[in-house]
Amino acid sequence: MNIKPLGDRVVIKMVEMEETTKSGIILTGAAKEKPQLAEVVAIGPGAVVDGKVVPMEVKVGDKVLMSKYAGTEVKFDGVEYTILKQGDILAIVE
C-alpha cells in the first residue's frame, strides 16, 4: 500500500536533525522543537481552479521548509508522515 494524496496535498517525512547547544550538549527528541525541514514523499495531481488543474511546484525527493504547525500527522506502516497543502510549504531547499 502507498499513500496517494488528493488535490494539491503533499505527503512529507520529517528530516531528523541532531541539535547541539552552544555549550556542546546534544538535545534529545523531547527537548527539541518540531523540525521544519522535510522530504517530499508523494504529491497529488494539483488543485483544480476554474476547471483547470494547477500543476504542483514540488516533486518527490525535494527537501522543503514548511510552516511550523501545518498539516496532519499520520502513522502508516510504522512510519510517521505529515500530509499538508502545497500552500503550507514555504520553500524548496537546494
N, C-alpha and C positions, 0 to 999 in steps of 0.2 A: 504494500500500500504506500501511496505517496500523498502528500498534501498538495492540492492544486487550488490556489487562491482564485477568487472570482473578482471581476471588475478591475479596479486599479489597486488591488491589495497586493502586498508583498509579504513573503514569509522570510524572516531573518533568524539567524542564530547568533547570539551574543559572542563576541570575541573576549575571552578572559585575558585580562592584562594584570600582571603582578605589579602591585604598587608598593613602593618603598618610601618611607618618610625621609625628610632631610637628614635625620639622625641615623638612618640605616635600618629602621625597624620595618620588617615586611608585614603588611596588613593582611589579615585573613579575609575570607569572603564575607563574613558577617560585619566586619569593620569598614568595608569599602562602600562607596556609593554605587548605585546601579550603573553599569557601563553604558556608554552611548555609542560605542563602536560595534558594528555588527557586520556579518557577511550575509549577502542575499542568497537564499537557498532556492526560492521559487518565486515566480511573478505571474500575475494574472494577465489576461489579454489586453487590458486597458479599459479606461472609463468610456462610457457612451455619452456624448454631449451633442444635443440637437441631431440625434440619429447617426452621428459619425463617431467612430472609435478613435479615441485619443491614444496614441502609442505610448508605451512605457519608456521612461528615461533611464531606468536602471536595468541591469541584466544580471543573470545568475553569476555569482562569483565576485561581484562588486563588493568592496568594503565601503560601508556608508556610516554617516553620523546621523543619529535620529533624535527626535525630541525626547526629553528626559522621561516623561511619563506616558508616552504614546503606545498604542497598540494593546493587544490582548495576549497574555501569556498562555501558552498551551503546552502540554506534555504529550508527545507522540512517540511511541516505541522507545520510551525511556529517555528521550532527548527533549530538552526544553527549547521551544521556539517562541517567537513573537510574531503575530500577524497584525500588520498595520497598513494604513492607506499610504499611497505613494507621497501624498502631501505632507506626511509626518517625517519624511526623510529630508534632512537639511542639506546634505552634501555627499558627494562621492569622494572617497579618499583615494588619491592616485599615488 
